[in-house]
Amino acid sequence: MSVSGGIGLAVLKEFIELNKGKMQIVSSDGFYQFDDQGEQTSQFVGQFPGTIVNLQFKTNDIHNYSLKNEIDINDIF
């Protein structure tokens, strides 16, 4: 899996998918949402002068996850 600009959003998206959470981003004239229903995008007529990121996690989730992009601390040298 190749992700330009780093793996932060890819790891976050993978965790949200496993946790059945939600991510919403509003920036400029666009809206992006990712949740268990998939990805949704829309475009505004005007522009929002900034960026808002909303993350929703299920904090009562008792599962442990090993994400695909995690770095093995014993294999970094």
PyMOL Python script that loads the backbone (N, CA, C, O; Angstrom):
from pymol import cmd

cmd.read_pdbstr("""\
ATOM      1  N   MET A   1       0.860  -1.186   0.000  1.00  0.00           N
ATOM      2  CA  MET A   1       0.000   0.000   0.000  1.00  0.00           C
ATOM      3  C   MET A   1       0.890   1.228   0.000  1.00  0.00           C
ATOM      4  O   MET A   1       1.717   1.394   0.897  1.00  0.00           O
ATOM      5  N   SER A   2       0.736   2.072  -0.972  1.00  0.00           N
ATOM      6  CA  SER A   2       1.521   3.289  -1.066  1.00  0.00           C
ATOM      7  C   SER A   2       0.645   4.494  -0.734  1.00  0.00           C
ATOM      8  O   SER A   2      -0.402   4.709  -1.346  1.00  0.00           O
ATOM      9  N   VAL A   3       1.095   5.272   0.247  1.00  0.00           N
ATOM     10  CA  VAL A   3       0.348   6.447   0.670  1.00  0.00           C
ATOM     11  C   VAL A   3       1.288   7.634   0.620  1.00  0.00           C
ATOM     12  O   VAL A   3       2.268   7.679   1.364  1.00  0.00           O
ATOM     13  N   SER A   4       1.007   8.596  -0.244  1.00  0.00           N
ATOM     14  CA  SER A   4       1.876   9.762  -0.326  1.00  0.00           C
ATOM     15  C   SER A   4       1.613  10.700   0.846  1.00  0.00           C
ATOM     16  O   SER A   4       0.481  10.814   1.316  1.00  0.00           O
ATOM     17  N   GLY A   5       2.654  11.365   1.312  1.00  0.00           N
ATOM     18  CA  GLY A   5       2.502  12.339   2.378  1.00  0.00           C
ATOM     19  C   GLY A   5       2.446  11.742   3.768  1.00  0.00           C
ATOM     20  O   GLY A   5       2.150  12.463   4.720  1.00  0.00           O
ATOM     21  N   GLY A   6       2.714  10.471   3.925  1.00  0.00           N
ATOM     22  CA  GLY A   6       2.702   9.847   5.241  1.00  0.00           C
ATOM     23  C   GLY A   6       1.577   8.853   5.374  1.00  0.00           C
ATOM     24  O   GLY A   6       0.745   8.699   4.479  1.00  0.00           O
ATOM     25  N   ILE A   7       1.565   8.171   6.523  1.00  0.00           N
ATOM     26  CA  ILE A   7       0.573   7.118   6.723  1.00  0.00           C
ATOM     27  C   ILE A   7      -0.462   7.470   7.780  1.00  0.00           C
ATOM     28  O   ILE A   7      -1.330   6.652   8.083  1.00  0.00           O
ATOM     29  N   GLY A   8      -0.391   8.664   8.345  1.00  0.00           N
ATOM     30  CA  GLY A   8      -1.269   9.036   9.448  1.00  0.00           C
ATOM     31  C   GLY A   8      -2.748   8.874   9.151  1.00  0.00           C
ATOM     32  O   GLY A   8      -3.464   8.233   9.919  1.00  0.00           O
ATOM     33  N   LEU A   9      -3.216   9.444   8.053  1.00  0.00           N
ATOM     34  CA  LEU A   9      -4.642   9.339   7.725  1.00  0.00           C
ATOM     35  C   LEU A   9      -5.032   7.917   7.340  1.00  0.00           C
ATOM     36  O   LEU A   9      -6.150   7.485   7.622  1.00  0.00           O
ATOM     37  N   ALA A  10      -4.123   7.188   6.698  1.00  0.00           N
ATOM     38  CA  ALA A  10      -4.422   5.798   6.322  1.00  0.00           C
ATOM     39  C   ALA A  10      -4.587   4.934   7.568  1.00  0.00           C
ATOM     40  O   ALA A  10      -5.499   4.110   7.631  1.00  0.00           O
ATOM     41  N   VAL A  11      -3.716   5.115   8.558  1.00  0.00           N
ATOM     42  CA  VAL A  11      -3.815   4.353   9.806  1.00  0.00           C
ATOM     43  C   VAL A  11      -5.087   4.738  10.552  1.00  0.00           C
ATOM     44  O   VAL A  11      -5.795   3.876  11.072  1.00  0.00           O
ATOM     45  N   LEU A  12      -5.371   6.038  10.602  1.00  0.00           N
ATOM     46  CA  LEU A  12      -6.580   6.507  11.277  1.00  0.00           C
ATOM     47  C   LEU A  12      -7.833   5.946  10.605  1.00  0.00           C
ATOM     48  O   LEU A  12      -8.761   5.513  11.288  1.00  0.00           O
ATOM     49  N   LYS A  13      -7.863   5.953   9.299  1.00  0.00           N
ATOM     50  CA  LYS A  13      -9.014   5.427   8.562  1.00  0.00           C
ATOM     51  C   LYS A  13      -9.186   3.924   8.813  1.00  0.00           C
ATOM     52  O   LYS A  13     -10.307   3.439   8.969  1.00  0.00           O
ATOM     53  N   GLU A  14      -8.065   3.194   8.851  1.00  0.00           N
ATOM     54  CA  GLU A  14      -8.136   1.754   9.123  1.00  0.00           C
ATOM     55  C   GLU A  14      -8.683   1.492  10.529  1.00  0.00           C
ATOM     56  O   GLU A  14      -9.513   0.603  10.720  1.00  0.00           O
ATOM     57  N   PHE A  15      -8.213   2.270  11.510  1.00  0.00           N
ATOM     58  CA  PHE A  15      -8.713   2.110  12.871  1.00  0.00           C
ATOM     59  C   PHE A  15     -10.202   2.432  12.948  1.00  0.00           C
ATOM     60  O   PHE A  15     -10.954   1.703  13.594  1.00  0.00           O
ATOM     61  N   ILE A  16     -10.635   3.502  12.306  1.00  0.00           N
ATOM     62  CA  ILE A  16     -12.049   3.887  12.317  1.00  0.00           C
ATOM     63  C   ILE A  16     -12.908   2.787  11.700  1.00  0.00           C
ATOM     64  O   ILE A  16     -14.006   2.507  12.179  1.00  0.00           O
ATOM     65  N   GLU A  17     -12.405   2.168  10.641  1.00  0.00           N
ATOM     66  CA  GLU A  17     -13.146   1.070  10.006  1.00  0.00           C
ATOM     67  C   GLU A  17     -13.297  -0.109  10.970  1.00  0.00           C
ATOM     68  O   GLU A  17     -14.387  -0.668  11.101  1.00  0.00           O
ATOM     69  N   LEU A  18     -12.211  -0.487  11.643  1.00  0.00           N
ATOM     70  CA  LEU A  18     -12.264  -1.617  12.583  1.00  0.00           C
ATOM     71  C   LEU A  18     -13.114  -1.301  13.813  1.00  0.00           C
ATOM     72  O   LEU A  18     -13.824  -2.169  14.321  1.00  0.00           O
ATOM     73  N   ASN A  19     -13.041  -0.066  14.286  1.00  0.00           N
ATOM     74  CA  ASN A  19     -13.747   0.370  15.489  1.00  0.00           C
ATOM     75  C   ASN A  19     -15.202   0.745  15.208  1.00  0.00           C
ATOM     76  O   ASN A  19     -15.986   0.940  16.136  1.00  0.00           O
ATOM     77  N   LYS A  20     -15.558   0.843  13.932  1.00  0.00           N
ATOM     78  CA  LYS A  20     -16.889   1.281  13.503  1.00  0.00           C
ATOM     79  C   LYS A  20     -17.192   2.696  13.998  1.00  0.00           C
ATOM     80  O   LYS A  20     -18.295   3.003  14.451  1.00  0.00           O
ATOM     81  N   GLY A  21     -16.164   3.544  13.890  1.00  0.00           N
ATOM     82  CA  GLY A  21     -16.291   4.947  14.270  1.00  0.00           C
ATOM     83  C   GLY A  21     -16.658   5.807  13.073  1.00  0.00           C
ATOM     84  O   GLY A  21     -17.268   5.339  12.111  1.00  0.00           O
ATOM     85  N   LYS A  22     -16.273   7.079  13.154  1.00  0.00           N
ATOM     86  CA  LYS A  22     -16.619   8.021  12.084  1.00  0.00           C
ATOM     87  C   LYS A  22     -15.571   9.124  12.021  1.00  0.00           C
ATOM     88  O   LYS A  22     -15.059   9.564  13.050  1.00  0.00           O
ATOM     89  N   MET A  23     -15.255   9.568  10.800  1.00  0.00           N
ATOM     90  CA  MET A  23     -14.360  10.699  10.567  1.00  0.00           C
ATOM     91  C   MET A  23     -15.062  11.665   9.619  1.00  0.00           C
ATOM     92  O   MET A  23     -15.570  11.264   8.572  1.00  0.00           O
ATOM     93  N   GLN A  24     -15.084  12.934   9.995  1.00  0.00           N
ATOM     94  CA  GLN A  24     -15.655  13.965   9.137  1.00  0.00           C
ATOM     95  C   GLN A  24     -14.639  15.092   9.006  1.00  0.00           C
ATOM     96  O   GLN A  24     -14.010  15.490   9.986  1.00  0.00           O
ATOM     97  N   ILE A  25     -14.483  15.602   7.788  1.00  0.00           N
ATOM     98  CA  ILE A  25     -13.574  16.712   7.534  1.00  0.00           C
ATOM     99  C   ILE A  25     -14.309  17.754   6.701  1.00  0.00           C
ATOM    100  O   ILE A  25     -14.878  17.442   5.655  1.00  0.00           O
ATOM    101  N   VAL A  26     -14.287  18.997   7.179  1.00  0.00           N
ATOM    102  CA  VAL A  26     -14.832  20.129   6.432  1.00  0.00           C
ATOM    103  C   VAL A  26     -13.661  21.070   6.177  1.00  0.00           C
ATOM    104  O   VAL A  26     -12.984  21.481   7.119  1.00  0.00           O
ATOM    105  N   SER A  27     -13.416  21.414   4.924  1.00  0.00           N
ATOM    106  CA  SER A  27     -12.323  22.314   4.592  1.00  0.00           C
ATOM    107  C   SER A  27     -12.644  23.034   3.293  1.00  0.00           C
ATOM    108  O   SER A  27     -13.080  22.424   2.317  1.00  0.00           O
ATOM    109  N   SER A  28     -12.422  24.329   3.300  1.00  0.00           N
ATOM    110  CA  SER A  28     -12.669  25.172   2.130  1.00  0.00           C
ATOM    111  C   SER A  28     -14.106  24.982   1.650  1.00  0.00           C
ATOM    112  O   SER A  28     -15.041  25.411   2.327  1.00  0.00           O
ATOM    113  N   ASP A  29     -14.296  24.350   0.497  1.00  0.00           N
ATOM    114  CA  ASP A  29     -15.653  24.176  -0.023  1.00  0.00           C
ATOM    115  C   ASP A  29     -16.082  22.706  -0.048  1.00  0.00           C
ATOM    116  O   ASP A  29     -17.015  22.339  -0.762  1.00  0.00           O
ATOM    117  N   GLY A  30     -15.394  21.867   0.738  1.00  0.00           N
ATOM    118  CA  GLY A  30     -15.698  20.440   0.670  1.00  0.00           C
ATOM    119  C   GLY A  30     -15.993  19.796   2.006  1.00  0.00           C
ATOM    120  O   GLY A  30     -15.593  20.285   3.062  1.00  0.00           O
ATOM    121  N   PHE A  31     -16.706  18.684   1.931  1.00  0.00           N
ATOM    122  CA  PHE A  31     -17.052  17.863   3.093  1.00  0.00           C
ATOM    123  C   PHE A  31     -16.711  16.420   2.764  1.00  0.00           C
ATOM    124  O   PHE A  31     -17.032  15.934   1.680  1.00  0.00           O
ATOM    125  N   TYR A  32     -16.056  15.730   3.703  1.00  0.00           N
ATOM    126  CA  TYR A  32     -15.710  14.324   3.549  1.00  0.00           C
ATOM    127  C   TYR A  32     -16.138  13.595   4.814  1.00  0.00           C
ATOM    128  O   TYR A  32     -15.928  14.084   5.924  1.00  0.00           O
ATOM    129  N   GLN A  33     -16.740  12.425   4.641  1.00  0.00           N
ATOM    130  CA  GLN A  33     -17.116  11.589   5.782  1.00  0.00           C
ATOM    131  C   GLN A  33     -16.775  10.150   5.465  1.00  0.00           C
ATOM    132  O   GLN A  33     -17.017   9.665   4.359  1.00  0.00           O
ATOM    133  N   PHE A  34     -16.200   9.462   6.468  1.00  0.00           N
ATOM    134  CA  PHE A  34     -15.924   8.032   6.357  1.00  0.00           C
ATOM    135  C   PHE A  34     -16.474   7.358   7.599  1.00  0.00           C
ATOM    136  O   PHE A  34     -16.140   7.745   8.719  1.00  0.00           O
ATOM    137  N   ASP A  35     -17.322   6.344   7.408  1.00  0.00           N
ATOM    138  CA  ASP A  35     -17.863   5.565   8.520  1.00  0.00           C
ATOM    139  C   ASP A  35     -18.210   4.175   8.006  1.00  0.00           C
ATOM    140  O   ASP A  35     -17.800   3.798   6.908  1.00  0.00           O
ATOM    141  N   ASP A  36     -18.958   3.417   8.786  1.00  0.00           N
ATOM    142  CA  ASP A  36     -19.271   2.042   8.372  1.00  0.00           C
ATOM    143  C   ASP A  36     -20.208   1.981   7.165  1.00  0.00           C
ATOM    144  O   ASP A  36     -20.469   0.898   6.642  1.00  0.00           O
ATOM    145  N   GLN A  37     -20.712   3.122   6.724  1.00  0.00           N
ATOM    146  CA  GLN A  37     -21.538   3.188   5.515  1.00  0.00           C
ATOM    147  C   GLN A  37     -20.696   3.488   4.275  1.00  0.00           C
ATOM    148  O   GLN A  37     -21.213   3.479   3.158  1.00  0.00           O
ATOM    149  N   GLY A  38     -19.384   3.758   4.470  1.00  0.00           N
ATOM    150  CA  GLY A  38     -18.484   4.054   3.357  1.00  0.00           C
ATOM    151  C   GLY A  38     -18.046   5.504   3.359  1.00  0.00           C
ATOM    152  O   GLY A  38     -18.088   6.179   4.387  1.00  0.00           O
ATOM    153  N   GLU A  39     -17.626   5.976   2.192  1.00  0.00           N
ATOM    154  CA  GLU A  39     -17.157   7.348   2.036  1.00  0.00           C
ATOM    155  C   GLU A  39     -18.242   8.203   1.404  1.00  0.00           C
ATOM    156  O   GLU A  39     -18.945   7.771   0.490  1.00  0.00           O
ATOM    157  N   GLN A  40     -18.365   9.427   1.909  1.00  0.00           N
ATOM    158  CA  GLN A  40     -19.318  10.381   1.348  1.00  0.00           C
ATOM    159  C   GLN A  40     -18.595  11.709   1.163  1.00  0.00           C
ATOM    160  O   GLN A  40     -17.818  12.121   2.024  1.00  0.00           O
ATOM    161  N   THR A  41     -18.844  12.368   0.064  1.00  0.00           N
ATOM    162  CA  THR A  41     -18.277  13.688  -0.175  1.00  0.00           C
ATOM    163  C   THR A  41     -19.363  14.610  -0.700  1.00  0.00           C
ATOM    164  O   THR A  41     -20.328  14.171  -1.325  1.00  0.00           O
ATOM    165  N   SER A  42     -19.186  15.892  -0.433  1.00  0.00           N
ATOM    166  CA  SER A  42     -20.064  16.894  -1.024  1.00  0.00           C
ATOM    167  C   SER A  42     -19.306  18.199  -1.103  1.00  0.00           C
ATOM    168  O   SER A  42     -18.292  18.390  -0.430  1.00  0.00           O
ATOM    169  N   GLN A  43     -19.806  19.092  -1.929  1.00  0.00           N
ATOM    170  CA  GLN A  43     -19.157  20.379  -2.145  1.00  0.00           C
ATOM    171  C   GLN A  43     -20.134  21.493  -1.803  1.00  0.00           C
ATOM    172  O   GLN A  43     -21.310  21.437  -2.162  1.00  0.00           O
ATOM    173  N   PHE A  44     -19.627  22.517  -1.097  1.00  0.00           N
ATOM    174  CA  PHE A  44     -20.440  23.668  -0.715  1.00  0.00           C
ATOM    175  C   PHE A  44     -20.439  24.717  -1.814  1.00  0.00           C
ATOM    176  O   PHE A  44     -19.522  24.771  -2.634  1.00  0.00           O
ATOM    177  N   VAL A  45     -21.470  25.549  -1.824  1.00  0.00           N
ATOM    178  CA  VAL A  45     -21.525  26.670  -2.762  1.00  0.00           C
ATOM    179  C   VAL A  45     -20.502  27.738  -2.365  1.00  0.00           C
ATOM    180  O   VAL A  45     -19.782  28.262  -3.215  1.00  0.00           O
ATOM    181  N   GLY A  46     -20.444  28.055  -1.073  1.00  0.00           N
ATOM    182  CA  GLY A  46     -19.475  29.028  -0.574  1.00  0.00           C
ATOM    183  C   GLY A  46     -18.219  28.337  -0.090  1.00  0.00           C
ATOM    184  O   GLY A  46     -17.968  27.179  -0.423  1.00  0.00           O
ATOM    185  N   GLN A  47     -17.423  29.059   0.704  1.00  0.00           N
ATOM    186  CA  GLN A  47     -16.216  28.469   1.250  1.00  0.00           C
ATOM    187  C   GLN A  47     -16.161  28.653   2.756  1.00  0.00           C
ATOM    188  O   GLN A  47     -16.582  29.681   3.286  1.00  0.00           O
ATOM    189  N   PHE A  48     -15.639  27.649   3.436  1.00  0.00           N
ATOM    190  CA  PHE A  48     -15.409  27.710   4.869  1.00  0.00           C
ATOM    191  C   PHE A  48     -13.953  28.112   5.080  1.00  0.00           C
ATOM    192  O   PHE A  48     -13.057  27.461   4.543  1.00  0.00           O
ATOM    193  N   PRO A  49     -13.696  29.165   5.848  1.00  0.00           N
ATOM    194  CA  PRO A  49     -12.323  29.674   5.975  1.00  0.00           C
ATOM    195  C   PRO A  49     -11.494  28.920   7.024  1.00  0.00           C
ATOM    196  O   PRO A  49     -11.029  29.517   7.995  1.00  0.00           O
ATOM    197  N   GLY A  50     -11.316  27.650   6.832  1.00  0.00           N
ATOM    198  CA  GLY A  50     -10.540  26.854   7.782  1.00  0.00           C
ATOM    199  C   GLY A  50     -10.801  25.382   7.562  1.00  0.00           C
ATOM    200  O   GLY A  50     -11.306  24.972   6.517  1.00  0.00           O
ATOM    201  N   THR A  51     -10.452  24.596   8.559  1.00  0.00           N
ATOM    202  CA  THR A  51     -10.657  23.152   8.500  1.00  0.00           C
ATOM    203  C   THR A  51     -11.169  22.666   9.850  1.00  0.00           C
ATOM    204  O   THR A  51     -10.672  23.075  10.899  1.00  0.00           O
ATOM    205  N   ILE A  52     -12.161  21.795   9.812  1.00  0.00           N
ATOM    206  CA  ILE A  52     -12.681  21.138  11.004  1.00  0.00           C
ATOM    207  C   ILE A  52     -12.561  19.637  10.789  1.00  0.00           C
ATOM    208  O   ILE A  52     -12.965  19.118   9.748  1.00  0.00           O
ATOM    209  N   VAL A  53     -12.004  18.940  11.780  1.00  0.00           N
ATOM    210  CA  VAL A  53     -11.908  17.486  11.736  1.00  0.00           C
ATOM    211  C   VAL A  53     -12.657  16.954  12.947  1.00  0.00           C
ATOM    212  O   VAL A  53     -12.361  17.325  14.083  1.00  0.00           O
ATOM    213  N   ASN A  54     -13.620  16.091  12.702  1.00  0.00           N
ATOM    214  CA  ASN A  54     -14.413  15.473  13.761  1.00  0.00           C
ATOM    215  C   ASN A  54     -14.145  13.973  13.724  1.00  0.00           C
ATOM    216  O   ASN A  54     -14.345  13.327  12.696  1.00  0.00           O
ATOM    217  N   LEU A  55     -13.687  13.418  14.857  1.00  0.00           N
ATOM    218  CA  LEU A  55     -13.408  11.986  14.950  1.00  0.00           C
ATOM    219  C   LEU A  55     -14.302  11.388  16.020  1.00  0.00           C
ATOM    220  O   LEU A  55     -14.400  11.917  17.127  1.00  0.00           O
ATOM    221  N   GLN A  56     -14.949  10.289  15.688  1.00  0.00           N
ATOM    222  CA  GLN A  56     -15.830   9.615  16.631  1.00  0.00           C
ATOM    223  C   GLN A  56     -15.364   8.168  16.762  1.00  0.00           C
ATOM    224  O   GLN A  56     -15.284   7.436  15.776  1.00  0.00           O
ATOM    225  N   PHE A  57     -15.055   7.766  18.009  1.00  0.00           N
ATOM    226  CA  PHE A  57     -14.612   6.400  18.288  1.00  0.00           C
ATOM    227  C   PHE A  57     -15.575   5.746  19.267  1.00  0.00           C
ATOM    228  O   PHE A  57     -16.197   6.421  20.087  1.00  0.00           O
ATOM    229  N   LYS A  58     -15.689   4.438  19.174  1.00  0.00           N
ATOM    230  CA  LYS A  58     -16.475   3.683  20.142  1.00  0.00           C
ATOM    231  C   LYS A  58     -15.545   3.361  21.321  1.00  0.00           C
ATOM    232  O   LYS A  58     -14.741   2.431  21.249  1.00  0.00           O
ATOM    233  N   THR A  59     -15.661   4.125  22.385  1.00  0.00           N
ATOM    234  CA  THR A  59     -14.747   3.973  23.517  1.00  0.00           C
ATOM    235  C   THR A  59     -15.058   2.751  24.375  1.00  0.00           C
ATOM    236  O   THR A  59     -14.257   2.377  25.232  1.00  0.00           O
ATOM    237  N   ASN A  60     -16.203   2.133  24.154  1.00  0.00           N
ATOM    238  CA  ASN A  60     -16.525   0.909  24.890  1.00  0.00           C
ATOM    239  C   ASN A  60     -16.100  -0.344  24.112  1.00  0.00           C
ATOM    240  O   ASN A  60     -16.445  -1.462  24.496  1.00  0.00           O
ATOM    241  N   ASP A  61     -15.360  -0.157  23.029  1.00  0.00           N
ATOM    242  CA  ASP A  61     -14.851  -1.259  22.220  1.00  0.00           C
ATOM    243  C   ASP A  61     -13.762  -1.990  23.012  1.00  0.00           C
ATOM    244  O   ASP A  61     -12.792  -1.367  23.444  1.00  0.00           O
ATOM    245  N   ILE A  62     -13.911  -3.295  23.205  1.00  0.00           N
ATOM    246  CA  ILE A  62     -12.958  -4.059  24.018  1.00  0.00           C
ATOM    247  C   ILE A  62     -11.931  -4.807  23.167  1.00  0.00           C
ATOM    248  O   ILE A  62     -11.114  -5.550  23.711  1.00  0.00           O
ATOM    249  N   HIS A  63     -11.956  -4.627  21.853  1.00  0.00           N
ATOM    250  CA  HIS A  63     -11.041  -5.340  20.964  1.00  0.00           C
ATOM    251  C   HIS A  63      -9.670  -4.676  20.925  1.00  0.00           C
ATOM    252  O   HIS A  63      -9.545  -3.473  21.152  1.00  0.00           O
ATOM    253  N   ASN A  64      -8.644  -5.474  20.634  1.00  0.00           N
ATOM    254  CA  ASN A  64      -7.293  -4.983  20.370  1.00  0.00           C
ATOM    255  C   ASN A  64      -7.054  -5.106  18.879  1.00  0.00           C
ATOM    256  O   ASN A  64      -7.461  -6.090  18.260  1.00  0.00           O
ATOM    257  N   TYR A  65      -6.397  -4.112  18.297  1.00  0.00           N
ATOM    258  CA  TYR A  65      -6.167  -4.109  16.852  1.00  0.00           C
ATOM    259  C   TYR A  65      -4.678  -4.028  16.555  1.00  0.00           C
ATOM    260  O   TYR A  65      -3.931  -3.341  17.252  1.00  0.00           O
ATOM    261  N   SER A  66      -4.260  -4.725  15.532  1.00  0.00           N
ATOM    262  CA  SER A  66      -2.931  -4.590  14.972  1.00  0.00           C
ATOM    263  C   SER A  66      -3.151  -4.084  13.553  1.00  0.00           C
ATOM    264  O   SER A  66      -3.623  -4.819  12.685  1.00  0.00           O
ATOM    265  N   LEU A  67      -2.806  -2.832  13.329  1.00  0.00           N
ATOM    266  CA  LEU A  67      -3.071  -2.201  12.042  1.00  0.00           C
ATOM    267  C   LEU A  67      -2.000  -2.578  11.023  1.00  0.00           C
ATOM    268  O   LEU A  67      -0.849  -2.819  11.386  1.00  0.00           O
ATOM    269  N   LYS A  68      -2.378  -2.627   9.755  1.00  0.00           N
ATOM    270  CA  LYS A  68      -1.474  -3.024   8.674  1.00  0.00           C
ATOM    271  C   LYS A  68      -0.227  -2.158   8.618  1.00  0.00           C
ATOM    272  O   LYS A  68       0.859  -2.666   8.337  1.00  0.00           O
ATOM    273  N   ASN A  69      -0.355  -0.865   8.878  1.00  0.00           N
ATOM    274  CA  ASN A  69       0.754   0.071   8.711  1.00  0.00           C
ATOM    275  C   ASN A  69       1.538   0.335   9.987  1.00  0.00           C
ATOM    276  O   ASN A  69       2.390   1.223  10.011  1.00  0.00           O
ATOM    277  N   GLU A  70       1.268  -0.416  11.046  1.00  0.00           N
ATOM    278  CA  GLU A  70       2.016  -0.212  12.282  1.00  0.00           C
ATOM    279  C   GLU A  70       3.463  -0.628  12.090  1.00  0.00           C
ATOM    280  O   GLU A  70       3.763  -1.580  11.370  1.00  0.00           O
ATOM    281  N   ILE A  71       4.350   0.099  12.743  1.00  0.00           N
ATOM    282  CA  ILE A  71       5.773  -0.209  12.678  1.00  0.00           C
ATOM    283  C   ILE A  71       6.110  -1.136  13.836  1.00  0.00           C
ATOM    284  O   ILE A  71       5.733  -0.877  14.979  1.00  0.00           O
ATOM    285  N   ASP A  72       6.823  -2.223  13.533  1.00  0.00           N
ATOM    286  CA  ASP A  72       7.293  -3.141  14.574  1.00  0.00           C
ATOM    287  C   ASP A  72       8.497  -2.502  15.251  1.00  0.00           C
ATOM    288  O   ASP A  72       9.537  -2.326  14.617  1.00  0.00           O
ATOM    289  N   ILE A  73       8.374  -2.154  16.522  1.00  0.00           N
ATOM    290  CA  ILE A  73       9.436  -1.465  17.252  1.00  0.00           C
ATOM    291  C   ILE A  73      10.715  -2.284  17.272  1.00  0.00           C
ATOM    292  O   ILE A  73      11.798  -1.717  17.413  1.00  0.00           O
ATOM    293  N   ASN A  74      10.622  -3.617  17.134  1.00  0.00           N
ATOM    294  CA  ASN A  74      11.806  -4.472  17.129  1.00  0.00           C
ATOM    295  C   ASN A  74      12.452  -4.576  15.755  1.00  0.00           C
ATOM    296  O   ASN A  74      13.497  -5.210  15.613  1.00  0.00           O
ATOM    297  N   ASP A  75      11.846  -3.964  14.744  1.00  0.00           N
ATOM    298  CA  ASP A  75      12.348  -4.074  13.376  1.00  0.00           C
ATOM    299  C   ASP A  75      12.612  -2.692  12.758  1.00  0.00           C
ATOM    300  O   ASP A  75      12.464  -2.518  11.549  1.00  0.00           O
ATOM    301  N   ILE A  76      12.999  -1.724  13.575  1.00  0.00           N
ATOM    302  CA  ILE A  76      13.224  -0.386  13.021  1.00  0.00           C
ATOM    303  C   ILE A  76      14.684  -0.072  12.750  1.00  0.00           C
ATOM    304  O   ILE A  76      14.993   0.962  12.158  1.00  0.00           O
ATOM    305  N   PHE A  77      15.598  -0.955  13.178  1.00  0.00           N
ATOM    306  CA  PHE A  77      17.023  -0.699  12.945  1.00  0.00           C
ATOM    307  C   PHE A  77      17.625  -1.713  12.032  1.00  0.00           C
ATOM    308  O   PHE A  77      18.816  -1.643  11.732  1.00  0.00           O
TER     309      PHE A  77
END
""", "prot")
cmd.dss("prot")
cmd.show_as("cartoon", "prot")
cmd.util.cbc("prot")
cmd.orient("prot")
